[in-house]
Amino acid sequence: MHPKTETTIPHTLIQHPITPQFMKPTLFVLAAGMGSRYGGLKQLDGLGPQGQTIMDYSIFDALRAGFGKIVFVIRKDFEQQFREKILAKYEGHVPVELVFQGIDKLPEGYICPEDRTKPWGTNHAVLMGREAISEPFAVINADDYYGPDAFAVMAAFLSKLDPAKDKGKYSMVGFRVGNTMTENGSVSRGVCSTKNGLLTDVVERTAIAYNKDHNITFTDENGALCTLDPNTPVSMNLWGFTPDYFEYSEREFRKFLDEKINVPKSEFYIPTCIDTLIKNGEATVEVLDTTSKWFGVTYPEDRQDVVDKLAAQHAAGLYPDGKLFD
């Protein structure tokens, strides 16, 4: 069921409607992190004019784009707080499920080292959704604002997929790097290379920042100063998959554990698995362009800027005046 407030949203914002004969995709929200640099459960921080969380905006945008179910992956130890502050508000709007990420949730035959305290990474979190998801699905971070168009282009892609026939046909929303920058310092981004619209490589670039001429620059591994076109696609962890991705993920996670199970801070990331599948010819990843502007809270100092941006989105009519979910 779509949110009751859907009718208050201008129809012109829904740019990529779902084709009716295909199943609605699921939104898989990665919400297990503590947000250590921010200093708490930033996923539960009320940043909107009526105390909306960033997740509220993602779910609202996903529902009006055509997603039909929400699955959250969280840590078991804040289940009660999450149910009270987050899940309760969605009742009656959309089917919701919870799955749990724990460091001891490993494939059969593997035992978590006693000294392991760090989670196993984003692709391990994705694996937790295997029993809850049987349709095409998108993966997002809980604490990133992606914008309406990003969900619209992803929903349009996923809604055309047949899980039985389109195995290995994946996608990624490629945000234009100029729409992910800050005036307050540098950022790290996964800079994408493409061929014929398909992802060929993602290279993590650190210290991307504006120079004195307001060009976007970074220093490469050889120490050379490089300039990025503002329209260069970057990954902000908004991926689209068919359910066969779970099978590939477990296979690659087993390989990862064989090599790194005893490395205390080793993590199994989505781009790591994707890179292997692309190079093996087992999957393609279509890079979907979006006009949406990404923003999020990384440090406490970022909070007010996000509050101001969300207030401006409401003032511009992108979101209703009241709460997103009654």
C-alpha positions, -999 to +999 in steps of 0.1 A: +000+000+000+013+035-008+015+061+019-017+081+026+002+113+018+010+101-018-019+121-033-004+153-020+027+149-041+027+165-076+022+138-101+049+153-123+075+142-098+068+105-106+089+104-138+094+067-143+061+048-135+061+011-128+049-011-157+018-029-142+025-064-154+058-067-135+062-073-098+070-044-075+106-044-063+117-045-027+138-018-009+166-033+013+178-008+038+213-013+054+207+001+089+230-020+111+258+006+116+262+027+146+275+058+128+307+059+149+320+091+135+287+108+140+285+096+176+253+075+178+224+060+160+222+086+133+196+064+114+172+074+142+180+111+142+151+134+134+164+158+107+132+169+089+109+197+099+086+173+118+114+151+131+116+129+100+146+106+097+166+104+064+152+068+062+117+083+062+125+103+030+140+072+013+110+051+021+086+078+010+104+083-022+107+046-028+070+040-023+059+068-047+084+054-072+067+020-071+086-002-045+062-026-027+081-039+004+107-027+028+133-049+044+157-035+071+189-052+082+198-041+117+217-052+148+197-074+172+207-053+202+187-022+191+157-041+177+132-027+203+143+009+198+141+005+161+106-010+162+093+017+184+109+047+166+110+035+130+087+006+121+057+017+140+052+047+117+051+026+086+022+003+098-006+004+073+016+019+045+038-009+033+048-045+042+080-044+064+104-071+075+134-071+098+165-092+094+196-091+116+233-088+110+256-104+135+293-112+134+285-149+142+261-152+112+284-171+089+279-199+063+278-234+075+313-247+083+327-213+094+331-202+130+336-165+140+370-159+157+366-151+194+384-118+191+362-105+162+343-073+171+339-056+137+309-064+114+318-083+082+308-054+058+281-043+035+279-074+014+276-096+045+247-073+055+231-079+021+233-117+026+211-114+057+181-106+034+183-140+016+153-155+034+132-123+032+136-113-005+126-133-036+120-104-060+142-078-076+155-054-050+175-022-044+200-018-016+206+016+001+223+030+031+200+041+059+217+074+065+220+087+030+195+110+013+192+099-024+163+119-037+131+111-056+146+107-091+172+082-079+145+059-066+124+065-098+151+054-122+160+024-100+123+013-097+119+016-135+149-007-141+140-033-115+103-035-124+111-047-158+132-077-146+120-113-145+141-130-117+139-163-136+152-149-169+173-119-159+199-134-136+230-113-133+213-083-147+221-057-121+222-019-119+237+010-099+225+046-096+255+067-108+252+100-091+269+129-108+299+137-086+290+174-087+257+166-070+275+149-041+300+175-031+303+197+000+317+232+003+331+223+037+359+199+029+368+168+010+349+136+004+356+100-007+337+086-036+337+054-057+345+069-092+329+047-119+342+038-153+317+027-179+315+012-214+282+013-234+264+023-202+277-007-182+300-005-152+335-017-158+353-005-127+348+014-094+379+031-079+377+046-045+391+081-045+398+100-013+401+137-007+379+148-036+374+185-031+368+219-048+400+238-056+403+276-056+387+277-091+358+255-079+370+226-100+366+191-086+400+175-080+417+146-063+452+132-061+457+098-076+479+069-064+509+084-083+506+118-066+492+135-097+464+161-093+434+151-114+402+169-123+368+153-124+340+165-147+310+173-125+290+148-144+313+119-137+293+090-122+301+079-087+287+052-065+267+062-034+257+026-026+224+024-044+224-009-061+198-030-079+198-068-080+178-099-088+176-126-061+204-147-076+228-121-062+224-139-028+239-171-043+268-153-058+274-134-026+275-165-004+300-181-028+322-150-028+318-146+010+331-181+015+362-173-006+366-141+014+365-161+047+389-187+035+415-159+030+406-133+057+385-148+085+413-142+109+420-107+098+403-086+126+392-056+105+386-073+071+353-065+055+333-080+026+320-050+005+294-049-022+318-034-048+343-063-041+317-089-050+304-069-080+339-065-094+344-102-093+311-110-110+318-084-138+353-097-144+340-133-145+313-124-170+286-136-146+269-102-143+264-068-159+257-036-140+239-009-158+248+026-145+216+046-142+220+084-144+201+105-120+195+142-115+191+137-077+214+154-053+229+132-026+236+144+009+241+129+043+255+132+078+290+120+083+302+143+111+282+162+138+290+194+120+270+182+089+238+179+108+225+215+104+233+216+067+211+185+062+183+200+084+184+231+062+183+211+029+154+190+040+135+221+051+141+236+016+128+204+000+095+208+019+093+245+010+098+237-027+069+212-026+089+180-030+074+167+002+041+175+020+039+200+048+030+175+075+046+142+085+055+118+057+037+090+074+006+096+096 
